[in-house]
Every structure is written in structure tokens, then in C-alpha cells.
Amino acid sequence: MLSTEVIKAANWNEKIDDFTEMFWEANTSQFWLDTEIPVSKDTNDWKKLSPEQQDTYKKVFGGLTLLDTLQGMEGMPFIADKIEGLQRKSVLIFMAMAENIHQKSYSTIFTTLLDNTNEISEVFEWVETNPIVQYKAKRIAEYYRDIETKEDLYMAMVASQFLEGFLFWSGFFYPLYMAGQGKMNSTGEMISLIVRDEQIHSVYLGLLARELREEFDSETVERLNKETFELLDDLLENEKKYTHSLYNKIGLDSQVNEFLLYNANKVMDNLDLPHQYKETEINPIVENGLQVKTKMTDMFSVKGASYFKAKIAEVTDETFDFSDR
């Protein structure tokens, strides 16, 4: 016997809020694929890197692959399944697709730059056996896999914020740092495209989380804020260990730690919560790499350092400022 439930169709002609359709346009207008970026141009630069630099580079992308896989397979889909509004579900599922493009992109980098499949397999074995890497993935996953109430959904969106706006960024640091010095430029451009995606994802999830939080009473908000701050502290301590293990051997761990604090505070902005850590200045080379506007406007060039697509606007902190709404 067929269910009596009415199965609804997504009606985009019905406005549900002031921002979801704009985020759909923002996400779809900047669609890209890893195969459009000429990573092979980085081969000569790769060969000039020291063994320590290459090791950091490989493990950075291994860790990012794990987090993007988690976000694309569980984070966005599980939140989309529980959130109300078919338009919002559509945006989140599109964002899940983007996360899967990101994780595939890292495999394209491995295939292009590494010498053999054994070397690639070693990276993935490291990801699956490293307790620090596994810890942060499991801490986030437990929030995704246990969504029963609205409070659970809120904390899942908080965890998603921490993954996209905080945990990714220790990995983004090195390719942005290298590209800012004119090295590994194609790979750096790919990371710039991913950064642009993650900025939009983080802001959208932040808006949804803030909206949901308004439904809770003050006692519930206080309890959820306490859990939020404790989770961030826990993830930060683990991420410091991760940073030390990856970056100490090339002398960048202190700079990456400053970058961690910077991004942790930015996540608090997305959630409209107070900064938890001392304000820090980040490496100006990396800061410049965060400016993800298109570097050239030749529509017939290959994508990458000259990536351009119609209707893509520069993403800045002001792009999605909804403070007056």
C-alpha cells in the first residue's frame, strides 16, 4: 500500500528567506573541476622541494582528503536530511558535491606529482593510522551521526563550521604559502578555488546555525555555547599536535599555529559568538593568498592561475554581511 504522505517538490518561486537563493547562485556560479587545473605545470617545482617539504605537502593533502570525504559523504548530506526547507536542502547537497570535488582534487595532485602508487598508498595509510588525524575526524563525525533533536542539529552545524572554517585551514596554509612565493602555482590555484568554496559554505552554515539558535531559550543557548567552546578548545589542542608533526621539520609550526587562532576566531564570527582567542597577525604571504579574486580575465585561458568564469564575483568578508537583517 502506498504511503499517504505527500511528497513535495522544491518550489524556488516561493521565497523562504533572504539568503538561500543567493547562496545557490554563489555556489553554482563558481563550479569547477580538478581536471581543469594544469597541475602538471608544478612538476618541476615539486622536484626541487626537499624531502621534508615533499613529506609535509603530501600529508597536508592526505589530511585534507579525509576531512573533505567526511564533509561530502556525511556532513552536508546528514545535515541536509534533518534541516527543513527543500531549497536549503538543495544548497547543502550541492555543497556536498563540491566537497567531493575537493577530495578528488587531492588525488589528482597525488597522481600528477608522486612517482608511483606505493607512494600514494603510503599517504592514505598514514591518514588511516595516524591517531591525531583520526581524532579530529571522529570528533566531528560523532556530531554528524547523532542528529535526533534540534539541539543535535545545531551542534552538527557548529561541528561543520569547525571543520570547514578551522580544521581545513592548517592544510591550506602550506600550498598558499608556497604559491605566494611563486612555487607550485597550479596547486596553489586549486587551493584558492577550494578556499573560495569553503568561505561560502562556512557563511551559509553559520547563518542556518544562528537562525536555529534563536529558537532556543537562554538556558539552552548557554549550555550549547559551553559545549561549542569546549569542542573548539579540544580541536585546537589536537590541531596544535597535528601542526607540530607536519610543520616543525620545515620551521613553520609557529606560523601555522597563529593561522589556527586567526581562523578559530573567524569561525566565531560566522556563528555570531565572541572570539575565544587572542587576536593574531598571520603570515602576509598566506593572507594575500586568501584574497581569492580571479587573477586574470582572459575567458579563453586554461583554468588555474588564469581561472575565470562569468558571473563569479570576488568573495570578501562583506559579501555575505547579514548583520542588518
N, C-alpha and C positions, 0 to 999 in steps of 0.2 A: 504494500500500500504506500502511495506517495505521501510524503510529509505535507502537513497543512501550512508549514512555514512559507511565508512569502519571500522569495529570493529577489533581492533588489538589484537594480542596475545603477551604476555610478552616473549621476546627473551633474555634469560640470556646468550646466546653466544655472544651477542653484548655488548661490554663494553661501558658504558655510562660515567663512571668517575673512579677515583682511589680508591673509598672507599665503595660504596654501597654494593657490593657483600661481602666485608669483614664484614660489619655490619650485613648482612643477616646471615653469618656463626656465628658471635659472638652471635647474638640473639638466633638462633635456637639451637646452641650447649649447651646453658645453660638453656634449657627448663626444668621446674619443675612444680609440682602441690602441692597445700596445703595439700592434703591428704597423701603426702609422708613425712611430718614432724610430729614427735610424740609430738604434743602439750600437750597431756595428762600428759607427764612427768613433766610439770610445775605446776600441780595441788597442790602439797604440798607447793611449794614456794608461790603460789597465796594465799593460806590460811594464810600464815604468814605475808602478807602485811597488813599495817594499812588501815583503811577505806579511808584515804586521798590518800594513794598510789594507792589503787584499783580504786578510782574515777578518778585519773589522767590517769591511764593506760587505763581504759575503754573509756574515752573521747578522748584520743590520737588516739585510733584505730577508733573511730567513725568519727573523723575529717579526718583521712586518707582514710576511706571508701568513704566519699563524694568526695574527690579530685580524687581518683583513678576511681570512677564511672564516673566523668566528663571527665577525660582524656581518658578512654576506650570507652565511648559512643559517645563523641563529639570531644574532642581534636585531637586525632590521626586520626579518620575517616574523620573529616571535612578538616583537612589539607591535608590528602591523596587525597581527592576528588579534590582539587584545584591544587595540585602540578603536574608538568609534569614528565613523566617517569614512565613506568609501573613497573620497578624494584624498584624504590623508593616507589611507592605506596605499593608494596608488603611488603617492610620492615616496613613501617609505620602501615599497617594493622596488621602485626604480632606483632608489639609493642602494638597496641591497645588490641590485645588478651592478652598479658602479663599483661596489666593494669587491665583487668577484672579478671585475675587470682589473682592479688594482692588484689582487693576489696573483692573477695570471701574468700581469706585467712583470712581476719579480722573477717569475720563471723564464720569461723572455730574456731578461737580463742575464740570468744564470746560463741559459742555453747559448747566448751570444758570447759571453766573456770567459766562461770556465772551460777548461780543456776537455773534460770527459764526464761521463755520467756518474762515475765514482765520486768525483769531487762534489757534484751536486747532491748526491745521496748523503754525503758526509754532513752537508749543511742541514738537511732535513732530519738526520739522526740527532744532530746537536739540538735542534729545536725541540724534538720529542723527548730528549733525555735530560735537558738542562732544567734543574729544579726552579731556577729563578724565572726563566721564560714561562715554564708551565704554571707557576704560581699565579702570575698576573692574569693569564688566560683563564684559569679555573676560577679565580675570584670574580671575574666579570661574568663568566658563563653561569655561575650559580644564580645570579640575578635574572638572567635571561630564561633559565629553565624552571623558574619557580614563580610564575606570574599567575596569581589567583585573585588578588584583590586590587583595588585602585592604588593602594599604597605600594603593593608589589610592582605595579606597572610604573609608578613614579620612580621607584628606586632602579628599575630596569633602565629607564631613560637616563637617570643620573649615571648609572654604570656605563651606558652607551656614550654619554658625554665624556666620561673619563677616558674611555678607550680612544675615541676619535679626537678629542681635543687635548689629550695629555699623553697617553701611552704611546701613540703613534710617533710622537714628535722626537723622542730620543733617537728613533731610527731615521727620521727625516733630516736630522742635524748634519750627518756626515755627507750625504750627497749634495745638500745645499752648500755646505762648507767647501766642498771640492769644486763644485760648479762655479762658486763665487770667485775662485782663483783661476778659472779658465780651464779646469780639468774635468773630464768625464761629463762634458756638457750635455750630451743627449740624455744620459741617465738623469742628470740634474733637471733637465726639462720635463722628463716624465714625472719626476717627483713634484715639480711645480704644478703640473696638471692634477696630480693626486691631492696636493695641498689645497688647490682651488676647490676640488670636490669636497674635501673634508671640512673646509671652512663653512660651506653651505650646509652640509649635513649637521654640523655641530650647532649652528644657529637655529635650524629648524627644530631639532630635538629639544633644544633649550626652550624655545617658545612653547612647545607642547607640554614640557615638564612644568614650566611656570604656570601655564593655564590650569593644569590639573591640580597643582598645589593650592590654588585658590579655592578649591572645593573642600579642603581640609580645615578642621578647627585649629586653633592656635596650639593646643597641646599636641596634636598630631604633627603639625608643622615643626614644632620644636624637637620632637622625637626624630623625625625624618632628617632634619638638619644635622642633628647629632650623629646619626648614622652616616650621613653624607660626608661630614668632616672626618669621621673616623676611618671611613673607607679610603678617602683621599690620602690621609696620613699613612695608612697601611700600604697603599700602592706606591706612594712616594719613597718610603723606606726600601721597598723591594726594587724600585726603579733605580735608586742610587747604587744598589749592588749590581744591577744589570749594567748601568753606565760604567761603573768601575771595571767590570770584567771585559767590556768591549773597548773602552776608550783610554784606559790608563796606559796601555802599552804604546799608544801614539800621542800621549800627552794632552789629551783633550777632555778628560773626565770632568775637570772643574768647570770648564765652559759649558759642557752639556748639562751639568747639574744646575747651573744658572738658567739654562734654557728650560729645564724641567719646572723650576719655580715660576718662571715667566708664564709658561703655558698652563700651569695649575691655576694661577690667578685669572687667566683669560677664561678658563672653564667656569670659574665662579661668576664672571661677568655674564656668561651665557645663561646661567641659572639664576641670575639676579640675587646672588649671595655675596657676602663680604669676602674680600681677599683673605686667604689664610696664611700667606707667607710674605716675607719681606720683599719689597719690590726690587728687581734686579735689572741690570743692563745686560743685554745679550750681545754676542759677537756681531759686529756690524756687517760682516760678510754674510752671515746667516740671516740677519734681519733684512738685508736687501733682497735675499732670495725669497723671503716671504711675500714680497710685492709681486703678485702673480699676474700682473697685466701682460698682455701679449707684447713680445719684444719686437716684432716686425709686423707689417700689414700687407705682405705680399700674399694674396689669396692663392697663388699658383705654386707657392713653395711647398716643400715637404713639411709635414708636421714635425714638431720638435722645437728646435731653437727658433724656428720661424712659424710656429703654430699659429694659425689664425682661422677663425670661423665666424661667419656672420652672426650678428646679434649677441655675441659674447661681450659682456661689459666687464670692466675691472671690478674685482671684489675687494672692498675695503671694509673697515670697521663700521663705516656709516651706511653701507649698502642695505643692511637689514636692521636699522635702528628703529625699533618699535616702542621706544620709551614714552612717546606721546600718545600712545593708543590705549 
